[in-house]
Each structure stands twice: as structure tokens, then as C-alpha cells.
Amino acid sequence: MRKTLLSLGAAALLTATLVACTQSSDASSGATSCDTSAEDAAIAAYAKGGVLAKGPYGETSADYRAIQLTDDEVAKVKAMHATAAIVMHFSGDSWSTAQVTAIRSELGRLGVTVVAQTDAQADPAKQFSDIETALAAKPKVLLSIPSLDPVALAPAYRKAADAGVKLVFMENPAKDFQPGKDYVSVVSTDNYGAGVLSAHQLAKAMCGKGEAGVLFHAAQAPTNVLRQKGFTDTIAKDYPGIKVVGSKGLLGPDWKGEGSSAVNAWLTKNPNLAGVWCWFDAPCEGAIDAARSSGHGSLNVTDVDLGTNVAIDMAQGVFVKGIAAAQPYEQGIVEARLAAYSLLGKEAPPFVELPSLPVDRSNLLQSWQTVYHAGAPKDLTDALGSK
């Protein structure tokens, strides 16, 4: 009888071990064990359907692929020996780095010299000062993102416009600025669509049910509001089984640290937390750290923007299950060309929007090439090859 009980116990232990191994294998591969056909269809529909958001004044986006310069126009711009300034809200993240790299590359092709480049380090007051510093270099065009505070930064941009400097905005214009009069154009990610897409991705990873947390930008600039709204609208409309139990606005510049603190607090209060969404990649790096340090290995993460560290985690098949990737390099090229439009006096569309790209582990390397116009870094290819 004792031998029989021991045998039964051993069998049960073996079964439990096999089940645990199977679950672990599924988690590491990023696979889900539920029917995700509805989520897959929604993701595919966005990928085929184009951009969802409108411009700051309700404009329909021009096709970004139509922003081109003829050989004759390029020659004319080169002959001007024009100058430009690039004023960023912060730098060092994958999105900003790709934007600046592309802008510099395309301006270089056009013979336009960058005479100033600044990094506000997520501080609106510093960006205000940075604009004035850039203007001292007397650029003909200024390419900038006013997303830290479009209202507070408007007077600094007004100085630029009044001085005859041509403005090309990234993502959103300064408050009350009008296209064609005060600025050349706005070039943006489909931010609302990115939120929609990443909501479907998180719902797929969570099998459409469970508790989730939302990390958003406390500054509430238009770009960030649209990303958050796209996500929350979609969850509320399409996924009643998902309950948002935590929502936290971050101000930076320590996005990773602030994200980690927020998610640690959620995990303490809501140990069954199944998902976290971030409006860009750096806070989700903090979410990953929090999940890892707390031993919460089943947390699902999605975000907007294809950053290196979240991509590596996705390659490893751990926490990041989906990314709605902006196309910052392509945006930078379009912005530089629109700057050239302004130098030529060529009519520019007031709003140009680029769709977000659905990224999962299966298309990760191809997506990296599309987003950054470069091969994936070795750390990423190694992580993908290790699985």
C-alpha cells in the first residue's frame, strides 16, 4: 500500500513538473494558450487600414511617401548653403536618437548645415532657453518637438517665427500656432492608432481578461494624450474583461525608475496584475525591472516605440508581448525634406502622419530594419538566437 501511495505521489509530482515545464516553455516563447483570433484580426486590420488620427486642426494626413524633392530642387537647396537647428525635448532614447540621426543625414544630403542641437532633458524651462540659444546661431529652419509643454514653450517659438525662422514641428505644434502662417508642417506618429494597436496587443497577451496598469505622461501634451486615449478607449470598448486597476502619470527624466516604482506599488496592492501598458518604451523598462525583482514572471507588457531594451526582452520571450512601433527615422527624413520645402517656397501639407507598426517576436528583426533603417544590434540578434 505504501509503495502504491509513493508511486501515485511520484506520478503526481512528475505530472506537475511536466505541466510546469510546459507553462514555462509557453511563457518563454511568448505563446498564449487561448483563442486570440479576434485580437489577431484587430491587429491585422490596423496594419492594413492606415492612420487613425487627424491633425491638430482636424487635418487629414498627407501621404508621407509623397514628400519628395526632385534632383533640380535638391541642387537649388544645396546652392543656398542654408543652416538648421534641432531642439529636442530629451535625448538618449531610441526614438529621439533615430529622429536626430535621420534629420542630420537628410539635411546633410541637401547641403544644409546643422548649427545647433539641444537636449532639454525633459525640462520645459530648459527647452525654452534652448530655443533662444539655438536662435542665436541664426538658423534658417528650426526642427523641434514642443511636447513637454506646448503652452509654456509657445512664446519661445514665437520669437523664432517672428525672426523669420521656418518651423517644422515633430508630433504637435506649439499652442495656437497656425499651419502655413506660423509653421511649415507637423510630422507625427499615428499616436491614437498606436494606443489602439498596443491595446489589442495587450489584450491578446492577457487572453482578454485580468487586471492591468497604465503608465502615461503626466505633462498631458497632445502626443501623449492621444496614445493614452487610444489605449484606454480600445480597452473600454472591446475588452470588458480587462480592468484597469492602476494609472500613473510620470514626469521624468528618470522614466525607468519612475515606471519601476509605480509598478512595484501596483504589484504590492494587486498581486494578480496581469498587464502593463506604457506610452513609450523607457517606463516599460522599469515595469520589467519591477516584475523581475518581485518574481512576477507572468506580467505582460506592451508599449509604443521599439526601444533596444524592450526589444531584447521580447526576443527573450519574457515580459514584452507586443510593441506599436513608431517610425522615427522615416519621420526625421520627412521633417528634413519639409524644411527644404520651406527654403524653396514649395507648398507643404500642414500635417503628415506615419502609421505605427505592429511588432511581435516573429517579425522583430524585420521591424527593426524598417524602423531604424539599420540592422538589429548584436545584443538583440543574440537574444533572439538564444531561444
VEXDREN-2710 file (C-alpha; in Angstrom, 1 decimal):
% VEXDREN-2710
k/r/px/py/pz
1/MET/0.0/0.0/0.0
2/ARG/2.9/2.3/0.9
3/LYS/4.6/1.6/-2.4
4/THR/1.4/2.3/-4.2
5/LEU/1.0/5.7/-2.5
6/LEU/4.6/6.5/-3.2
7/SER/4.1/5.6/-6.8
8/LEU/1.0/7.7/-7.1
9/GLY/2.8/10.6/-5.4
10/ALA/5.8/10.3/-7.7
11/ALA/3.4/10.2/-10.7
12/ALA/1.6/13.3/-9.5
13/LEU/4.9/15.1/-8.9
14/LEU/6.0/14.1/-12.4
15/THR/2.8/15.4/-13.9
16/ALA/3.0/18.7/-12.1
17/THR/6.6/19.0/-13.2
18/LEU/5.7/18.4/-16.8
19/VAL/2.8/20.9/-16.6
20/ALA/5.1/23.5/-15.0
21/CYS/7.7/22.9/-17.7
22/THR/5.0/23.3/-20.4
23/GLN/3.8/26.5/-18.9
24/SER/7.3/27.8/-18.5
25/SER/8.0/27.0/-22.1
26/ASP/4.9/28.7/-23.3
27/ALA/5.8/31.8/-21.3
28/SER/9.3/32.0/-22.6
29/SER/8.2/31.7/-26.2
30/GLY/5.6/34.4/-25.9
31/ALA/2.8/32.0/-26.8
32/THR/-0.7/32.2/-25.3
33/SER/-3.0/29.3/-24.6
34/CYS/-6.3/30.9/-25.6
35/ASP/-8.1/31.8/-28.8
36/THR/-6.6/35.1/-30.0
37/SER/-8.3/35.2/-33.4
38/ALA/-10.3/38.3/-32.6
39/GLU/-7.2/40.2/-31.3
40/ASP/-5.2/39.0/-34.3
41/ALA/-7.8/40.2/-36.7
42/ALA/-7.9/43.7/-35.0
43/ILE/-4.1/44.0/-35.2
44/ALA/-4.1/43.0/-38.9
45/ALA/-6.9/45.4/-39.6
46/TYR/-4.9/48.3/-38.2
47/ALA/-1.8/47.2/-40.1
48/LYS/-3.8/47.4/-43.4
49/GLY/-6.1/50.3/-42.6
50/GLY/-3.7/53.3/-42.4
51/VAL/-3.6/56.0/-39.9
52/LEU/-6.5/56.8/-37.5
53/ALA/-5.7/60.2/-36.0
54/LYS/-6.3/63.6/-37.5
55/GLY/-4.0/66.7/-37.3
56/PRO/-4.1/69.3/-34.6
57/TYR/-6.8/71.2/-36.6
58/GLY/-8.7/68.2/-37.8
59/GLU/-6.5/67.8/-40.9
60/THR/-6.3/64.6/-42.9
61/SER/-2.7/63.4/-43.1
62/ALA/-0.8/63.7/-46.4
63/ASP/0.9/60.5/-47.6
64/TYR/4.4/60.7/-46.1
65/ARG/5.8/58.8/-49.1
66/ALA/4.7/61.7/-51.3
67/ILE/7.1/64.2/-49.6
68/GLN/9.9/64.2/-52.2
69/LEU/12.4/66.5/-53.8
70/THR/13.4/66.4/-57.4
71/ASP/17.1/66.4/-58.4
72/ASP/16.7/70.0/-59.5
73/GLU/15.2/71.0/-56.2
74/VAL/18.0/69.3/-54.3
75/ALA/20.5/71.3/-56.3
76/LYS/18.7/74.5/-55.5
77/VAL/18.7/73.8/-51.8
78/LYS/22.4/72.9/-51.8
79/ALA/23.2/76.2/-53.6
80/MET/21.6/78.1/-50.7
81/HIS/24.1/76.8/-48.1
82/ALA/21.3/77.1/-45.5
83/THR/21.5/76.3/-41.8
84/ALA/19.3/74.5/-39.4
85/ALA/18.8/73.9/-35.6
86/ILE/17.4/70.8/-33.9
87/VAL/15.8/71.4/-30.5
88/MET/14.8/68.2/-28.7
89/HIS/12.6/67.6/-25.6
90/PHE/15.1/65.0/-24.4
91/SER/17.6/62.7/-26.0
92/GLY/19.2/59.3/-25.5
93/ASP/16.2/57.1/-26.1
94/SER/15.8/55.2/-29.3
95/TRP/13.1/57.4/-30.7
96/SER/14.9/60.7/-30.3
97/THR/18.2/59.2/-31.4
98/ALA/16.7/57.9/-34.6
99/GLN/14.9/61.2/-35.3
100/VAL/18.1/63.3/-35.0
101/THR/20.2/60.8/-36.9
102/ALA/17.7/60.9/-39.8
103/ILE/17.3/64.6/-39.8
104/ARG/21.1/65.2/-39.8
105/SER/21.6/62.6/-42.6
106/GLU/18.9/64.1/-44.9
107/LEU/19.9/67.7/-44.2
108/GLY/23.5/66.7/-45.0
109/ARG/22.3/65.2/-48.3
110/LEU/20.6/68.5/-49.0
111/GLY/23.7/70.6/-48.1
112/VAL/22.0/72.2/-45.0
113/THR/24.4/72.6/-42.1
114/VAL/23.2/72.0/-38.5
115/VAL/24.4/74.9/-36.5
116/ALA/22.8/73.9/-33.1
117/GLN/21.4/70.8/-31.5
118/THR/20.0/70.8/-28.0
119/ASP/18.6/68.4/-25.4
120/ALA/16.2/69.8/-22.8
121/GLN/16.4/66.7/-20.5
122/ALA/12.6/66.7/-20.1
123/ASP/12.7/70.2/-18.6
124/PRO/10.3/72.7/-20.3
125/ALA/12.2/75.7/-18.8
126/LYS/15.5/74.4/-20.2
127/GLN/13.8/73.8/-23.6
128/PHE/12.6/77.4/-23.6
129/SER/16.2/78.5/-23.0
130/ASP/17.4/76.0/-25.6
131/ILE/15.2/77.6/-28.3
132/GLU/16.7/81.0/-27.5
133/THR/20.2/79.5/-27.6
134/ALA/19.5/77.9/-31.0
135/LEU/18.2/81.2/-32.4
136/ALA/21.5/82.9/-31.5
137/ALA/23.1/80.7/-34.1
138/LYS/20.8/82.3/-36.8
139/PRO/19.4/79.1/-38.4
140/LYS/17.1/79.4/-41.4
141/VAL/15.0/76.5/-40.2
142/LEU/14.2/75.1/-36.7
143/LEU/13.1/71.5/-36.3
144/SER/11.7/70.8/-32.8
145/ILE/9.2/68.9/-30.6
146/PRO/7.2/71.0/-28.2
147/SER/5.6/68.1/-26.4
148/LEU/6.9/68.9/-22.9
149/ASP/4.6/72.0/-22.6
150/PRO/3.1/73.4/-25.9
151/VAL/1.6/76.4/-24.0
152/ALA/4.7/77.4/-22.0
153/LEU/7.0/77.0/-24.9
154/ALA/4.9/78.9/-27.4
155/PRO/6.5/82.4/-26.6
156/ALA/9.9/81.0/-27.4
157/TYR/8.8/79.5/-30.7
158/ARG/7.0/82.8/-31.4
159/LYS/10.4/84.6/-31.2
160/ALA/11.6/82.2/-33.9
161/ALA/8.6/82.7/-36.2
162/ASP/8.8/86.5/-35.8
163/ALA/12.5/86.3/-36.7
164/GLY/11.6/84.6/-40.0
165/VAL/12.9/81.2/-39.0
166/LYS/10.9/78.4/-40.6
167/LEU/9.5/75.9/-38.1
168/VAL/8.9/72.2/-38.7
169/PHE/7.3/70.6/-35.6
170/MET/7.6/67.0/-34.5
171/GLU/4.3/65.4/-33.2
172/ASN/2.4/68.6/-32.4
173/PRO/2.6/72.4/-32.8
174/ALA/3.1/75.0/-30.1
175/LYS/-0.1/76.3/-28.7
176/ASP/-2.2/78.5/-31.1
177/PHE/0.3/78.2/-33.9
178/GLN/-1.3/78.0/-37.3
179/PRO/0.0/76.0/-40.3
180/GLY/1.2/77.9/-43.3
181/LYS/1.4/81.1/-41.2
182/ASP/3.4/80.2/-38.1
183/TYR/4.9/76.9/-39.1
184/VAL/5.6/74.8/-42.1
185/SER/4.1/71.4/-41.0
186/VAL/3.7/68.9/-38.3
187/VAL/5.1/65.4/-38.8
188/SER/3.7/62.8/-36.4
189/THR/3.3/59.2/-35.4
190/ASP/-0.3/58.0/-35.6
191/ASN/-0.4/58.3/-31.8
192/TYR/-4.0/57.4/-31.3
193/GLY/-3.6/54.4/-33.6
194/ALA/-0.5/53.4/-31.7
195/GLY/-2.6/53.3/-28.5
196/VAL/-5.3/51.3/-30.2
197/LEU/-2.8/48.8/-31.6
198/SER/-1.0/48.3/-28.3
199/ALA/-4.3/47.8/-26.5
200/HIS/-5.1/44.9/-28.9
201/GLN/-1.6/43.5/-28.3
202/LEU/-2.0/43.6/-24.6
203/ALA/-5.5/42.0/-24.7
204/LYS/-4.1/39.2/-26.8
205/ALA/-1.3/38.6/-24.3
206/MET/-3.9/38.7/-21.4
207/CYS/-6.4/36.5/-23.2
208/GLY/-8.9/39.4/-23.0
209/LYS/-9.2/39.4/-19.2
210/GLY/-7.5/40.3/-16.0
211/GLU/-6.1/43.4/-14.2
212/ALA/-3.9/46.0/-16.0
213/GLY/-2.0/49.1/-15.2
214/VAL/-1.4/52.2/-17.4
215/LEU/1.7/54.4/-17.3
216/PHE/1.2/57.7/-19.1
217/HIS/3.0/61.1/-19.4
218/ALA/1.8/63.5/-16.7
219/ALA/2.5/66.5/-18.8
220/GLN/-0.6/65.6/-20.9
221/ALA/0.8/67.0/-24.2
222/PRO/-1.2/66.2/-27.3
223/THR/1.0/63.4/-28.5
224/ASN/0.9/61.5/-25.2
225/VAL/-2.8/62.2/-24.6
226/LEU/-3.6/60.6/-27.9
227/ARG/-1.5/57.5/-27.2
228/GLN/-3.2/57.0/-23.8
229/LYS/-6.7/57.7/-25.2
230/GLY/-6.2/55.2/-28.0
231/PHE/-5.3/52.6/-25.5
232/THR/-8.0/53.3/-22.9
233/ASP/-10.8/53.8/-25.4
234/THR/-10.0/50.4/-27.0
235/ILE/-9.8/48.5/-23.7
236/ALA/-13.1/50.0/-22.6
237/LYS/-14.9/49.4/-25.9
238/ASP/-13.5/46.0/-26.9
239/TYR/-12.3/44.2/-23.8
240/PRO/-14.7/44.4/-20.9
241/GLY/-12.9/41.5/-19.2
242/ILE/-9.8/43.8/-18.6
243/LYS/-10.0/46.0/-15.6
244/VAL/-7.5/49.0/-15.3
245/VAL/-6.6/48.9/-11.6
246/GLY/-3.7/51.4/-11.7
247/SER/-3.0/54.5/-13.7
248/LYS/0.1/56.7/-13.1
249/GLY/1.4/59.8/-14.8
250/LEU/5.2/60.2/-14.9
251/LEU/7.2/63.4/-15.5
252/GLY/10.8/62.1/-16.0
253/PRO/13.6/62.4/-16.7
254/ASP/14.1/59.1/-14.8
255/TRP/11.4/57.3/-16.8
256/LYS/12.7/53.8/-15.9
257/GLY/13.0/54.5/-12.2
258/GLU/9.5/56.1/-12.0
259/GLY/8.0/53.3/-14.0
260/SER/9.6/50.7/-11.7
261/SER/8.3/52.5/-8.6
262/ALA/4.7/52.7/-9.9
263/VAL/4.6/49.0/-11.0
264/ASN/6.1/47.9/-7.7
265/ALA/3.3/49.7/-5.9
266/TRP/0.7/48.1/-8.1
267/LEU/2.1/44.6/-7.6
268/THR/2.0/45.0/-3.9
269/LYS/-1.6/46.1/-3.9
270/ASN/-2.7/44.0/-6.9
271/PRO/-0.7/40.7/-6.9
272/ASN/-2.8/39.4/-9.7
273/LEU/-1.8/42.3/-12.0
274/ALA/-1.6/40.7/-15.5
275/GLY/-0.6/43.6/-17.8
276/VAL/1.1/47.0/-18.0
277/TRP/0.9/49.5/-20.9
278/CYS/3.4/52.4/-21.4
279/TRP/3.1/55.3/-23.7
280/PHE/6.8/54.8/-24.7
281/ASP/9.5/52.2/-24.0
282/ALA/11.6/53.6/-21.2
283/PRO/8.9/53.4/-18.4
284/CYS/8.2/49.8/-19.5
285/GLU/11.9/49.0/-18.8
286/GLY/11.0/50.0/-15.3
287/ALA/7.9/47.8/-15.3
288/ILE/10.1/44.9/-16.4
289/ASP/12.5/45.5/-13.6
290/ALA/9.7/45.6/-11.1
291/ALA/8.2/42.4/-12.3
292/ARG/11.6/40.7/-12.3
293/SER/12.5/41.8/-8.8
294/SER/9.2/40.8/-7.4
295/GLY/9.2/37.4/-9.1
296/HIS/6.1/38.3/-11.0
297/GLY/7.1/36.3/-14.1
298/SER/3.6/36.3/-15.7
299/LEU/3.3/40.0/-16.2
300/ASN/2.5/41.0/-19.8
301/VAL/3.9/44.3/-21.2
302/THR/3.1/46.3/-24.3
303/ASP/4.3/49.8/-25.2
304/VAL/4.6/52.4/-28.0
305/ASP/8.1/52.7/-29.6
306/LEU/10.6/50.0/-30.4
307/GLY/13.4/50.6/-27.9
308/THR/16.5/48.4/-27.6
309/ASN/15.8/47.0/-24.1
310/VAL/12.2/46.2/-24.7
311/ALA/13.1/44.6/-28.0
312/ILE/15.7/42.4/-26.2
313/ASP/13.1/41.4/-23.6
314/MET/10.7/40.5/-26.4
315/ALA/13.4/38.4/-28.1
316/GLN/14.0/36.6/-24.9
317/GLY/10.3/35.8/-24.7
318/VAL/9.8/37.2/-21.2
319/PHE/7.6/40.2/-20.4
320/VAL/7.1/42.3/-23.6
321/LYS/4.5/40.7/-25.8
322/GLY/3.7/43.5/-28.3
323/ILE/5.0/46.8/-29.5
324/ALA/3.3/49.5/-31.5
325/ALA/6.4/50.9/-33.2
326/ALA/6.6/54.5/-34.3
327/GLN/8.8/55.2/-37.3
328/PRO/11.1/57.9/-36.0
329/TYR/13.8/57.6/-38.7
330/GLU/11.3/57.9/-41.5
331/GLN/9.8/60.9/-39.6
332/GLY/13.2/62.6/-39.5
333/ILE/13.6/62.2/-43.2
334/VAL/10.2/63.7/-43.9
335/GLU/10.9/66.6/-41.5
336/ALA/14.2/67.4/-43.2
337/ARG/12.5/67.4/-46.6
338/LEU/9.8/69.7/-45.4
339/ALA/12.4/72.0/-44.1
340/ALA/13.8/72.1/-47.7
341/TYR/10.2/72.8/-48.9
342/SER/10.2/75.9/-46.8
343/LEU/13.6/77.1/-48.2
344/LEU/12.3/76.6/-51.7
345/GLY/9.0/78.2/-51.0
346/LYS/7.3/75.0/-52.0
347/GLU/3.8/74.4/-50.7
348/ALA/3.9/71.9/-47.8
349/PRO/1.0/69.8/-46.4
350/PRO/0.1/71.1/-42.9
351/PHE/0.1/67.6/-41.4
352/VAL/1.9/64.4/-42.2
353/GLU/1.3/61.2/-40.1
354/LEU/3.1/57.9/-40.2
355/PRO/1.4/54.6/-39.2
356/SER/2.6/52.6/-36.2
357/LEU/3.9/49.1/-37.0
358/PRO/2.7/46.0/-35.1
359/VAL/5.8/44.2/-33.7
360/ASP/5.9/40.8/-32.1
361/ARG/8.7/38.3/-31.7
362/SER/8.1/36.7/-35.1
363/ASN/8.8/40.0/-37.1
364/LEU/11.2/41.6/-34.6
365/LEU/14.3/41.8/-36.8
366/GLN/12.4/42.9/-39.9
367/SER/10.6/45.6/-37.9
368/TRP/13.9/46.8/-36.5
369/GLN/15.2/47.3/-40.0
370/THR/12.1/49.1/-41.1
371/VAL/12.0/51.4/-38.1
372/TYR/15.7/52.3/-37.9
373/HIS/16.9/51.7/-41.5
374/ALA/19.7/49.6/-40.0
375/GLY/20.3/46.0/-38.9
376/ALA/19.5/45.0/-35.4
377/PRO/22.2/45.4/-32.7
378/LYS/24.2/42.3/-31.8
379/ASP/22.6/42.1/-28.3
380/LEU/19.2/41.8/-29.9
381/THR/20.2/39.2/-32.5
382/ASP/21.9/37.2/-29.8
383/ALA/18.8/37.3/-27.6
384/LEU/16.6/36.1/-30.4
385/GLY/19.0/33.4/-31.4
386/SER/19.2/32.1/-27.9
387/LYS/15.6/31.0/-27.9
END
